């Protein structure tokens, strides 16, 4: 069940992408397709949403998204660098202008002393410019995932707004 806030952001994202004639895809780990679902909740999303890759395990992050195995080994899948590489890999693989990614520990298990449950890295952008944000609260799995989805949408919306400003200046 998608909340009202997500729907509003989804509509705003929709309008910006329509106007810019740009496309987006998703690369999701812990969110399992929730970001894709939020994006495509708007009628006509097929004009700008191409698809998503749910890379729940490292093997898929590496093989489909081109995430560096060394980074996964040294920093785990839950780090800013992996979130960035997922965005770049998704843009390449899905042939989109932009991508949104999520990687983290939604809980209730999986966390470590250094990376506790509730730590979720979100990223969006393209090969030229990626924005990231870290979600760090643990409110239980379902709420963690809802928060991460919302924050990912907000991040992408903010990103698109800075892109449109850049386009006008050129």
Rosetta silent file (secondary structure, phi, psi, omega in degrees, C-alpha in Angstrom):
SEQUENCE: XXXXXXXXXXXXXXXXXXXXXXXXXXXXXXXXXXXXXXXXXXXXXXXXXXXXXXXXXXXXXXXXXXXXXXXXXXXXXXXXXXXXXXXXXXXXXXXXXXXXXXXXXXXXXXXXXXXXXXXXXXXXXXXXXXXXXXXXXXXXXXXXXXXXXXXXXXXXXXXXXXXXXXXXXX
SCORE:     score description
SCORE:     0.000 S_00000001
   1 L     0.000  117.125 -177.612    0.000    0.000    0.000 S_00000001
   2 L   -86.580  137.505 -178.278    1.614    3.208   -1.179 S_00000001
   3 L   -82.261  167.422 -175.317    1.201    6.286    0.950 S_00000001
   4 H   -59.579  -42.880 -178.350   -0.104    9.626   -0.233 S_00000001
   5 H   -57.888  -44.003  177.975    3.310   11.326   -0.057 S_00000001
   6 H   -61.839  -41.412  179.649    4.816    8.775   -2.450 S_00000001
   7 H   -62.019  -42.731  179.613    1.941    9.278   -4.869 S_00000001
   8 H   -63.467  -46.753  179.550    2.437   13.050   -4.870 S_00000001
   9 H   -63.402  -39.365  179.718    6.190   12.715   -5.471 S_00000001
  10 H   -59.784  -42.132  179.192    5.551   10.133   -8.168 S_00000001
  11 H   -66.248  -41.275  178.680    3.297   12.552  -10.011 S_00000001
  12 H   -63.896  -43.841  177.455    5.874   15.351   -9.740 S_00000001
  13 H   -60.010  -43.738  179.580    8.622   13.055  -11.015 S_00000001
  14 H   -56.242  -49.117 -177.972    6.305   12.029  -13.844 S_00000001
  15 H   -63.226  -41.735  179.818    5.714   15.625  -14.923 S_00000001
  16 H   -65.215  -45.437 -178.683    9.429   16.492  -14.837 S_00000001
  17 H   -65.972  -38.863  175.950   10.461   13.431  -16.844 S_00000001
  18 H   -57.827  -51.380 -176.762    7.685   14.043  -19.396 S_00000001
  19 H   -62.511  -39.697 -176.965    8.807   17.663  -19.841 S_00000001
  20 H   -81.589  -13.456 -174.065   12.505   16.730  -20.054 S_00000001
  21 L    54.087   48.609 -179.601   11.795   13.728  -22.309 S_00000001
  22 L  -119.246  161.729 -176.930   14.111   11.649  -20.147 S_00000001
  23 L  -119.795  159.469  179.751   13.920    8.064  -18.891 S_00000001
  24 E  -139.662  152.276  172.705   14.570    6.320  -15.579 S_00000001
  25 E  -137.545  174.536 -179.851   15.140    2.782  -14.326 S_00000001
  26 E  -128.139  151.952  173.355   15.725    1.257  -10.910 S_00000001
  27 E  -132.156  102.882 -171.971   18.325   -0.986   -9.283 S_00000001
  28 E  -119.114  137.455  172.261   16.967   -2.247   -5.990 S_00000001
  29 L  -106.370  -88.987 -173.836   18.296   -4.583   -3.370 S_00000001
  30 L   -62.824  -28.862 -177.214   16.543   -4.347    0.003 S_00000001
  31 L   -77.976  -12.818  168.012   13.547   -2.388   -1.347 S_00000001
  32 L    55.307   29.477  178.052   12.722   -5.290   -3.672 S_00000001
  33 L   104.968   -2.156 -178.514   10.864   -3.331   -6.352 S_00000001
  34 H   -66.127  -34.679  179.826    9.041   -0.845   -4.140 S_00000001
  35 H   -68.864  -42.890  176.650   10.716    2.154   -5.796 S_00000001
  36 H   -58.819  -43.617  179.983    9.768    0.841   -9.244 S_00000001
  37 H   -60.728  -42.482 -179.928    6.217    0.336   -8.003 S_00000001
  38 H   -65.154  -41.569 -179.218    6.071    3.910   -6.711 S_00000001
  39 H   -65.507  -43.209 -174.156    7.387    5.336  -10.000 S_00000001
  40 L   -89.005   11.993  176.881    4.989    3.351  -12.175 S_00000001
  41 L   -73.355  -16.431 -179.333    1.927    4.088  -10.073 S_00000001
  42 L   -88.089  129.239  177.165    1.298    7.087  -12.330 S_00000001
  43 L   -57.773  138.909 -179.966   -0.655    6.375  -15.528 S_00000001
  44 L    88.707    7.962 -177.831    1.536    6.843  -18.599 S_00000001
  45 H   -63.478  -20.135 -178.970    4.724    5.866  -16.769 S_00000001
  46 H   -64.501  -15.964  177.108    5.755    3.672  -19.707 S_00000001
  47 H   -68.938  -31.670 -175.374    6.838    6.844  -21.480 S_00000001
  48 L  -126.875  -16.237  178.541    9.715    7.380  -19.028 S_00000001
  49 E  -100.777  116.761 -175.404   10.049    4.264  -16.822 S_00000001
  50 E   -91.471  -33.094 -178.193   11.880    1.477  -18.664 S_00000001
  51 E   158.360 -177.150 -178.491   12.267   -1.165  -15.976 S_00000001
  52 E  -145.931  154.747  175.568   14.130   -2.265  -12.918 S_00000001
  53 E  -116.012  121.268  175.161   16.686   -4.784  -11.752 S_00000001
  54 E   -95.501  101.219 -175.705   16.151   -6.360   -8.356 S_00000001
  55 L  -103.402   74.592 -172.634   19.698   -7.292   -7.413 S_00000001
  56 L   -70.344  -28.654 -179.511   19.033   -8.872   -4.061 S_00000001
  57 L  -116.255  158.261 -177.944   22.320  -10.785   -3.907 S_00000001
  58 H   -57.169  -38.288 -179.538   25.883   -9.686   -4.645 S_00000001
  59 H   -52.769  -42.134 -178.766   26.149  -12.093   -7.582 S_00000001
  60 H   -76.747  -35.382  175.819   23.440  -10.118   -9.443 S_00000001
  61 H   -58.673  -41.534 -179.891   24.911   -6.754   -8.412 S_00000001
  62 H   -72.241  -53.676 -170.920   28.158   -7.900  -10.038 S_00000001
  63 H   -73.415  -38.471 -176.973   26.850   -9.716  -13.113 S_00000001
  64 H   -95.135  -32.859 -174.351   23.953   -7.456  -14.109 S_00000001
  65 H  -107.569   -5.396  177.670   24.953   -4.072  -12.689 S_00000001
  66 L    69.752   25.414  177.242   28.728   -4.287  -12.946 S_00000001
  67 L   -68.846  136.415 -177.303   29.337   -3.560   -9.273 S_00000001
  68 L   -66.290  118.873 -179.083   33.019   -4.051   -8.425 S_00000001
  69 H   -58.876  -31.263  179.984   33.488   -7.345   -6.502 S_00000001
  70 H   -66.352  -39.713  177.849   36.416   -5.827   -4.602 S_00000001
  71 H   -64.533  -42.907  178.656   34.206   -3.016   -3.265 S_00000001
  72 H   -60.194  -41.766 -178.290   31.603   -5.587   -2.207 S_00000001
  73 H   -69.738  -43.566 -175.359   34.271   -7.598   -0.419 S_00000001
  74 H   -79.932  -37.812 -173.103   35.959   -4.654    1.302 S_00000001
  75 H  -114.468   -0.811 -172.582   32.957   -2.450    2.110 S_00000001
  76 L    68.512  174.869 -179.809   30.029   -4.932    1.885 S_00000001
  77 L   -74.799  -17.212 -175.817   26.983   -4.312   -0.309 S_00000001
  78 L   -98.666   79.083  177.644   25.706   -1.721    2.153 S_00000001
  79 L  -154.099  163.509 -177.064   27.854    1.293    1.321 S_00000001
  80 H   -61.888  -41.512 -176.885   27.666    4.497   -0.646 S_00000001
  81 H   -61.699  -40.846  178.568   30.007    3.287   -3.388 S_00000001
  82 H   -65.949  -41.978  177.788   27.840    0.240   -4.175 S_00000001
  83 H   -58.101  -41.960  178.809   24.710    2.419   -4.323 S_00000001
  84 H   -65.210  -46.949 -178.853   26.518    4.692   -6.827 S_00000001
  85 H   -64.195  -32.307  176.672   27.770    1.801   -8.949 S_00000001
  86 H   -64.496  -39.604  177.836   24.246    0.340   -9.017 S_00000001
  87 H   -62.549  -49.698 -177.299   22.937    3.621  -10.473 S_00000001
  88 H   -63.831  -42.810  178.735   25.606    3.734  -13.171 S_00000001
  89 H   -64.050  -38.536 -179.893   25.148    0.043  -13.985 S_00000001
  90 H   -68.363  -41.344  177.238   21.369    0.390  -14.226 S_00000001
  91 H   -57.774  -42.890 -178.843   21.628    3.372  -16.600 S_00000001
  92 H   -66.973  -53.034 -174.416   23.920    1.299  -18.810 S_00000001
  93 H   -66.870  -38.575 -176.301   21.948   -1.951  -18.637 S_00000001
  94 H   -94.786   -4.142 -179.644   18.476   -0.428  -18.968 S_00000001
  95 L    54.130   55.682 -179.641   19.647    2.270  -21.385 S_00000001
  96 L  -118.285  161.207  175.497   18.074    5.096  -19.369 S_00000001
  97 L   -70.987  -37.073 -176.508   19.039    8.702  -18.706 S_00000001
  98 E  -136.016  161.742  171.703   18.740    8.175  -14.952 S_00000001
  99 E  -145.777  157.964  177.116   18.483    5.429  -12.373 S_00000001
 100 E  -122.605  135.725  179.530   17.562    5.127   -8.694 S_00000001
 101 E  -130.357  159.212  176.609   19.186    2.543   -6.427 S_00000001
 102 E  -146.222  134.534  175.801   18.804    1.162   -2.917 S_00000001
 103 E  -148.157  128.641 -177.713   21.024   -1.165   -0.909 S_00000001
 104 E  -179.572 -175.582  175.983   20.807   -1.844    2.807 S_00000001
 105 L  -107.087  102.498 -178.974   19.770   -3.936    5.784 S_00000001
 106 L   -78.779  -22.056  178.803   16.009   -3.635    6.196 S_00000001
 107 L    98.171 -178.842   -1.288   15.989   -6.104    9.073 S_00000001
 108 L   -74.688  -14.358  179.501   15.169   -7.717   11.326 S_00000001
 109 L  -115.636 -179.808  175.003   18.535   -9.469   10.787 S_00000001
 110 L   106.116  -20.703 -178.182   21.570   -8.900    8.611 S_00000001
 111 L   -74.038  165.324  175.625   23.124   -5.922   10.331 S_00000001
 112 L  -126.921  177.579  178.493   26.614   -5.768   11.790 S_00000001
 113 L   -61.173  -41.236 -178.498   28.237   -3.723   14.548 S_00000001
 114 L   -79.323  -33.517 -178.172   29.513   -1.242   11.945 S_00000001
 115 L  -125.592   86.095 -175.248   26.425   -1.327    9.722 S_00000001
 116 L   -70.447  160.274  174.181   23.354   -1.786   11.914 S_00000001
 117 L   -54.221  139.651 -177.553   19.920   -2.858   10.717 S_00000001
 118 L   100.721  -10.098  176.364   18.079    0.126    9.276 S_00000001
 119 L   -80.641  116.435  179.631   21.143    1.340    7.368 S_00000001
 120 E  -135.577  124.381  176.046   20.073    1.859    3.762 S_00000001
 121 E   -94.789  129.705  178.233   22.056    3.715    1.095 S_00000001
 122 E  -118.603  144.353  178.293   20.005    5.356   -1.647 S_00000001
 123 E  -146.229  156.743  173.668   21.377    6.885   -4.825 S_00000001
 124 E  -154.025  160.843  177.931   20.122    8.386   -8.054 S_00000001
 125 E   135.635 -146.129  178.431   21.488   10.022  -11.145 S_00000001
 126 L  -145.912 -172.189 -176.383   23.631    8.930  -14.080 S_00000001
 127 L   -60.462  -28.247 -177.213   27.293    8.268  -14.903 S_00000001
 128 L   -80.801  -36.650 -173.800   28.040   12.002  -14.795 S_00000001
 129 L  -150.450  121.442  178.942   26.387   12.904  -11.498 S_00000001
 130 E  -122.410  133.122  173.809   25.094   10.748   -8.663 S_00000001
 131 E  -106.462  143.206 -179.827   23.402   11.979   -5.492 S_00000001
 132 E  -130.530  158.091  172.368   23.273    9.760   -2.397 S_00000001
 133 E  -149.378  146.396 -178.854   21.557    9.709    0.962 S_00000001
 134 E  -111.487  127.701  174.951   21.877    7.362    3.919 S_00000001
 135 E   -99.744  134.018 -171.601   18.864    6.242    5.947 S_00000001
 136 L  -132.175   10.312 -178.557   19.847    5.143    9.434 S_00000001
 137 L  -101.669  147.942  176.188   16.862    4.531   11.663 S_00000001
 138 L  -110.610  109.625  177.875   15.472    1.100   12.522 S_00000001
 139 L  -116.705   20.207 -174.130   11.688    1.063   12.900 S_00000001
 140 L    93.060  152.151 -170.457   11.204   -2.558   11.882 S_00000001
 141 H   -50.164  -54.017 -173.705   11.407   -4.013    8.393 S_00000001
 142 H   -61.931  -44.794 -179.210    8.170   -2.729    6.842 S_00000001
 143 H   -70.218  -39.062  176.471    8.572    0.846    8.042 S_00000001
 144 H   -55.339  -43.922 -177.534   12.298    0.870    7.153 S_00000001
 145 H   -71.393  -37.024  177.516   11.401   -0.092    3.591 S_00000001
 146 H   -65.146  -42.995  178.720    8.569    2.441    3.353 S_00000001
 147 H   -63.183  -46.146 -178.813   10.895    5.202    4.604 S_00000001
 148 H   -60.716  -41.969  179.300   13.655    4.160    2.182 S_00000001
 149 H   -62.530  -46.664  178.515   11.229    4.170   -0.750 S_00000001
 150 H   -60.626  -45.558 -178.494    9.942    7.614    0.187 S_00000001
 151 H   -66.341  -35.293  178.112   13.435    9.023    0.684 S_00000001
 152 H   -64.888  -42.178  178.587   14.562    7.574   -2.662 S_00000001
 153 H   -64.196  -42.828  179.353   11.655    9.292   -4.415 S_00000001
 154 H   -63.918  -42.709  179.240   12.441   12.567   -2.636 S_00000001
 155 H   -59.912  -45.651 -178.148   16.121   12.278   -3.549 S_00000001
 156 H   -68.048  -37.707  177.441   15.283   11.712   -7.213 S_00000001
 157 H   -61.854  -46.192  177.482   12.795   14.564   -7.235 S_00000001
 158 H   -60.796  -41.832  179.296   15.440   16.912   -5.783 S_00000001
 159 H   -59.759  -49.127 -178.355   17.929   15.621   -8.350 S_00000001
 160 H   -62.116  -36.981  179.259   15.553   16.269  -11.260 S_00000001
 161 H   -64.811  -37.620  177.555   14.838   19.779  -10.023 S_00000001
 162 H   -72.748  -30.295  177.028   18.567   20.605  -10.042 S_00000001
 163 H   -66.377  -42.683 -178.023   18.835   19.023  -13.515 S_00000001
 164 H   -66.587  -34.938  176.351   16.070   21.230  -14.938 S_00000001
 165 H   -64.064  -43.532  179.138   17.786   24.312  -13.520 S_00000001
 166 H   -62.596  -39.898 -179.057   21.035   23.210  -15.193 S_00000001
 167 H   -64.784  -40.085 -179.361   19.216   22.659  -18.503 S_00000001
 168 H   -64.736  -38.332 -177.692   17.700   26.144  -18.446 S_00000001
 169 H   -67.381  -31.289 -174.094   21.126   27.721  -17.827 S_00000001
 170 L   -64.654    0.000    0.000   22.776   26.025  -20.827 S_00000001
